[in-house]
């Protein structure tokens, strides 16, 4: 397997790369530079952008919307007669300080099923 590594020279180059090749769902930046973080969060074209926080926060449950029934990265999704609510899109911005998502807690909490895949 050949692994190709591209060095990103600037925040603008990173934003362009993400906007070209990203999923438009969730992206994060880890930096102490507020100006870079603000630029990233303003110009990355994703539904959720995060600064110094785990992308595992991008979850319908954690956003207070209950269980997810689907994921949409479309900007216009309405069909037929709709009011303003059906035409408005949202961009969620989360600012953390190294925050991570832990397994769910409580008496009957389920653990995440992530595991290491060995070669």
C-alpha atoms as one frame of an Amber mdcrd trajectory, in Angstrom:
protein
   0.000   0.000   0.000   1.276   3.472  -0.883   0.354   6.224   1.504   0.307
   9.738   0.146   0.764  12.603   2.575   0.021  16.190   1.656   1.404  18.967
   3.805  -1.120  21.766   4.281   0.652  25.125   4.372  -2.165  27.424   5.535
  -5.597  27.543   7.097  -7.031  28.665   3.752  -5.505  25.640   2.016  -6.986
  23.379   4.686 -10.420  24.958   4.263 -10.232  24.567   0.474  -9.203  20.904
   0.818 -12.030  20.118   3.257 -14.614  21.941   1.137 -13.452  20.019  -1.950
 -13.041  16.511  -0.520 -14.919  16.463   2.789 -18.296  14.915   3.568 -19.848
  18.262   4.593 -21.021  16.587   7.806 -18.544  17.317  10.624 -15.054  18.785
  10.722 -12.829  19.942  13.557  -9.741  22.023  14.156  -7.339  21.661  17.075
  -5.484  24.897  17.679  -4.735  27.573  20.245  -5.009  30.226  17.520  -8.442
  31.857  17.861  -8.164  33.662  14.510  -7.464  30.377  12.684 -10.290  28.631
  14.546 -12.795  31.398  13.769 -11.795  31.361  10.086 -12.081  27.553   9.978
 -15.492  27.552  11.633 -16.825  30.341   9.412 -15.594  29.014   6.066 -15.622
  25.202   6.286 -18.823  24.129   4.538 -20.006  21.466   6.991 -23.134  21.014
   9.073 -21.013  20.866  12.250 -17.682  22.516  12.877 -15.757  22.100  16.081
 -12.820  23.773  17.754 -10.812  21.737  20.252 -13.566  19.169  20.718 -14.208
  15.609  19.576 -16.257  15.158  16.401 -18.129  12.435  18.303 -20.249  15.278
  19.693 -21.970  15.519  16.263 -24.838  13.269  17.180 -28.569  13.941  17.166
 -28.835  12.718  20.736 -26.063  15.013  21.973 -27.568  17.957  20.075 -30.785
  17.388  22.024 -32.771  16.207  19.013 -33.262  12.608  20.117 -32.188   9.563
  18.169 -31.044  10.145  14.614 -33.226   8.722  11.893 -30.928   9.912   9.124
 -28.118  12.254   8.300 -28.464  15.016   5.749 -25.754  17.271   4.423 -28.060
  18.820   1.824 -28.656  22.545   2.001 -32.150  22.544   0.536 -34.221  19.513
   1.399 -37.816  20.695   1.336 -40.319  19.615  -1.293 -43.766  21.051  -1.801
 -45.262  23.998   0.067 -43.190  24.833   3.132 -42.777  27.660   5.571 -39.578
  29.285   6.742 -38.693  26.389   9.067 -38.576  23.998   6.110 -36.263  26.256
   4.137 -33.724  27.211   6.804 -30.479  25.270   7.167 -28.290  25.191  10.226
 -24.589  25.141  10.916 -23.636  24.000  14.396 -20.491  25.463  15.961 -19.030
  23.773  19.024 -16.140  25.281  20.969 -14.354  23.076  23.467 -11.212  22.919
  25.507 -10.051  19.403  24.699 -13.509  17.975  25.388 -14.075  14.350  24.389
 -17.153  12.153  24.257 -17.250   9.369  26.794 -19.327   6.229  26.705 -22.940
   6.697  27.747 -23.440   6.480  31.504 -26.070   5.116  33.830 -27.286   1.758
  35.081 -28.105   0.270  31.653 -25.662   2.316  29.575 -24.376   0.695  26.424
 -20.760   0.979  25.423 -19.570   2.087  22.010 -18.714  -0.908  19.852 -15.463
   0.522  18.491 -12.599  -1.918  18.340  -9.084  -1.955  16.957  -8.888  -3.631
  13.576  -5.677  -5.615  13.219  -3.941  -6.096   9.892
